[in-house]
Amino acid sequence: MTMKLLADADVKQHIVLGLRRLEPAIDILDAHRGGIIGLPDLEVLSAAAAMGRVLISHDRRTMPGYFAQFLAKNESPGIIIVPQHLPVATAIDQLLLMWAAMTTEEIRNVIYSLPL
């Protein structure tokens, strides 16, 4: 099954727009459409899990810890951490590669960091 994505509120909008432009079939929600703006990290993880969406975030500092805490009691579709300093074009290319090459089962309960 092809993964569905949810961009955290801190993800650069250019990444979301670029993904949609380059691959119209991609199923990605931004934070606004996903209803997660202003939510604490654990609630963002819970919302992503409830929607069956892999979370994309720039938050390398705290999200991995919250993810481990979340996994202690829950299942997660997974997380992809995109460093803030990674060029937008590189982030888009690598996210598209993951989307095309991986299934939801392969990323379940796993945290990936770009670049691959």
SERO-4910 file (N, C-alpha, C, O; in steps of 0.05 Angstrom, whole numbers):
BEGIN
 pado doro    nc1    nc2    nc3   cac1   cac2   cac3    cc1    cc2    cc3    oc1    oc2    oc3
  Met    A     17    -24      0      0      0      0     18     25      0     38     26     15
  Thr    A     11     44    -16     26     69    -18     21     86      7     -1     88     17
  Met    A     43     98     17     41    113     41     27    140     37     29    153     16
  Lys    A     11    147     57     -1    174     58     16    191     77     27    180     96
  Leu    A     18    216     71     36    234     86     21    256    100     -1    265     91
  Leu    A     32    266    122     22    289    136     46    306    143     64    297    158
  Ala    A     46    331    134     68    349    140     62    364    166     41    376    169
  Asp    A     81    363    184     79    377    210     78    407    204     86    416    182
  Ala    A     70    423    224     67    452    221     94    465    215     94    487    203
  Asp    A    116    453    222    142    466    218    154    459    190    175    470    183
  Val    A    142    442    175    152    434    148    149    458    129    127    470    127
  Lys    A    170    463    114    169    485     94    148    479     74    146    457     62
  Gln    A    131    499     69    109    496     50    118    490     22    104    477      7
  His    A    142    500     15    153    494    -11    157    464    -16    155    455    -38
  Ile    A    163    450      5    166    421      3    139    408     -4    137    391    -22
  Val    A    118    415     11     92    404      6     82    411    -22     73    394    -37
  Leu    A     85    436    -30     77    445    -57     93    431    -79     81    423    -99
  Gly    A    118    428    -74    135    414    -94    128    385    -97    128    375   -120
  Leu    A    122    371    -75    113    344    -77     87    341    -93     85    324   -111
  Arg    A     69    359    -88     43    358   -102     47    365   -132     34    353   -149
  Arg    A     64    383   -138     69    392   -166     82    369   -182     75    364   -204
  Leu    A    103    357   -170    118    337   -184    104    310   -186    108    294   -204
  Glu    A     87    304   -166     73    278   -166     44    283   -157     37    281   -133
  Pro    A     26    289   -176     -2    295   -169    -16    272   -154    -36    276   -141
  Ala    A     -6    247   -157    -19    225   -144    -12    222   -114    -24    206   -100
  Ile    A      7    238   -105     16    235    -77     -7    245    -59    -20    265    -64
  Asp    A    -11    231    -37    -31    237    -17    -17    250      7     -8    236     24
  Ile    A    -16    276      7     -3    291     28    -21    313     38    -33    328     23
  Leu    A    -23    315     65    -38    337     77    -18    355     91      2    346    103
  Asp    A    -22    382     88     -6    400    104    -18    402    132    -40    390    137
  Ala    A     -5    415    150    -14    417    178    -42    429    180    -57    421    197
  His    A    -47    449    164    -74    462    165    -96    442    157   -115    439    172
  Arg    A    -93    430    134   -113    410    125   -115    386    144   -136    374    147
  Gly    A    -92    380    156    -92    357    175   -102    364    203   -106    346    219
  Gly    A   -107    390    208   -118    398    234    -99    395    257   -107    390    280
  Ile    A    -72    398    252    -53    393    273    -38    419    281    -20    417    298
  Ile    A    -45    441    270    -31    466    278    -36    472    307    -58    472    317
  Gly    A    -14    477    321    -15    485    349    -17    461    369    -17    466    393
  Leu    A    -18    437    359    -20    414    376      8    406    387     28    409    373
  Pro    A      9    396    412     35    386    422     44    362    406     27    348    393
  Asp    A     70    356    407     81    334    390     67    308    394     61    294    374
  Leu    A     61    300    418     48    274    423     20    273    410     11    252    400
  Glu    A      6    296    410    -20    297    397    -18    296    367    -35    286    353
  Val    A      4    308    356      9    307    328     14    278    319      4    269    299
  Leu    A     30    264    335     36    236    329     10    219    331      6    202    314
  Ser    A     -6    225    350    -32    211    353    -50    216    329    -63    198    319
  Ala    A    -52    241    321    -68    249    298    -59    235    273    -75    225    257
  Ala    A    -32    235    268    -21    222    245    -28    192    245    -35    181    224
  Ala    A    -25    180    268    -31    151    270    -61    146    265    -68    127    251
  Ala    A    -78    163    276   -107    159    272   -115    162    243   -134    149    234
  Met    A   -100    179    228   -105    183    199    -90    163    182    -95    161    158
  Gly    A    -73    147    194    -57    128    179    -37    141    161    -32    132    139
  Arg    A    -25    163    170     -6    179    154     21    180    167     24    183    191
  Val    A     41    177    150     69    181    158     73    210    162     67    227    145
  Leu    A     85    217    185     90    245    192    116    255    181    137    241    183
  Ile    A    116    278    168    141    291    159    145    314    177    127    330    182
  Ser    A    170    317    188    176    338    207    204    348    203    222    333    194
  His    A    209    373    210    237    384    211    248    381    239    272    387    243
  Asp    A    232    373    258    239    374    287    257    350    294    248    329    304
  Arg    A    283    353    290    303    332    296    310    332    326    320    313    337
  Arg    A    304    355    340    312    358    368    293    343    387    303    328    404
  Thr    A    267    346    384    249    334    404    231    311    393    223    294    408
  Met    A    226    311    367    207    292    356    216    263    360    199    246    366
  Pro    A    242    256    356    250    228    361    243    218    390    235    195    393
  Gly    A    247    235    409    241    228    437    211    224    441    202    205    454
  Tyr    A    195    242    430    166    239    432    157    214    416    138    200    425
  Phe    A    170    208    394    163    185    379    168    159    395    151    141    395
  Ala    A    190    158    408    196    134    425    176    132    448    166    110    454
  Gln    A    169    154    460    148    155    480    121    145    469    107    130    482
  Phe    A    114    155    446     89    147    433     88    117    427     68    104    431
  Leu    A    111    106    417    112     78    410    110     59    434    104     36    430
  Ala    A    116     69    457    114     53    481     85     42    485     81     22    498
  Lys    A     66     57    475     38     49    479     21     48    454     -2     39    455
  Asn    A     33     56    431     17     58    406     33     48    382     57     45    383
  Glu    A     18     44    361     30     39    335     31     65    319     15     83    324
  Ser    A     50     68    301     53     92    285     58     85    256     72     66    250
  Pro    A     47    100    237     54     96    209     83    103    203     93     96    182
  Gly    A     96    118    222    124    125    218    128    155    216    110    170    214
  Ile    A    154    162    216    162    190    215    186    193    196    203    175    194
  Ile    A    186    214    181    209    222    164    218    249    174    203    269    172
  Ile    A    243    251    183    254    276    192    270    288    169    288    276    158
  Val    A    263    312    162    276    327    141    292    350    154    279    369    164
  Pro    A    318    350    154    333    372    166    326    399    153    322    400    129
  Gln    A    325    420    169    319    447    159    339    456    138    331    469    119
  His    A    364    448    142    385    457    123    386    442     97    400    450     78
  Leu    A    371    420     95    370    405     70    357    421     48    335    431     52
  Pro    A    370    424     25    357    439      3    329    428     -3    325    404     -3
  Val    A    311    446     -9    283    438    -14    282    418    -37    267    398    -35
  Ala    A    297    422    -59    296    404    -81    305    376    -73    294    356    -82
  Thr    A    326    374    -56    336    348    -47    315    335    -29    310    311    -31
  Ala    A    302    350    -11    281    339      6    258    328    -11    249    306     -6
  Ile    A    250    343    -31    228    334    -48    236    308    -63    221    289    -63
  Asp    A    260    308    -75    269    284    -89    270    260    -71    261    238    -79
  Gln    A    280    263    -47    283    240    -29    256    231    -18    251    207    -15
  Leu    A    238    250    -13    211    242     -3    196    228    -26    182    208    -20
  Leu    A    199    237    -50    186    223    -73    197    195    -77    182    177    -82
  Leu    A    223    192    -73    235    166    -75    224    147    -54    217    124    -60
  Met    A    223    156    -30    211    140     -8    182    133    -14    174    110    -10
  Trp    A    167    153    -22    139    149    -28    135    127    -50    117    110    -48
  Ala    A    152    129    -70    149    110    -93    160     82    -87    150     62    -97
  Ala    A    180     81    -70    194     56    -66    186     40    -41    191     16    -40
  Met    A    174     53    -22    168     40      4    138     36      7    121     52     -3
  Thr    A    131     15     22    103     11     29     98     21     58    118     25     72
  Thr    A     73     24     65     67     32     92     78     12    113     85     20    135
  Glu    A     78    -13    106     88    -33    125    118    -30    130    128    -37    152
  Glu    A    133    -21    110    162    -18    113    170      5    131    192      5    143
  Ile    A    153     25    134    160     48    150    146     48    177    152     64    195
  Arg    A    126     30    181    111     29    206    129     27    230    147     10    231
  Asn    A    125     45    249    139     46    275    169     52    271    185     45    289
  Val    A    177     64    249    205     70    243    207    100    239    189    113    229
  Ile    A    230    111    247    237    139    242    260    140    222    281    128    227
  Tyr    A    256    153    200    277    157    180    286    186    180    270    204    185
  Ser    A    312    190    176    322    217    173    334    221    146    349    204    136
  Leu    A    328    243    133    340    249    108    365    265    113    367    278    133
  Pro    A    385    264     95    385    250     70    389    220     75    401    211     94
  Leu    A    379    204     55    381    175     57    409    166     53    415    142     54
***
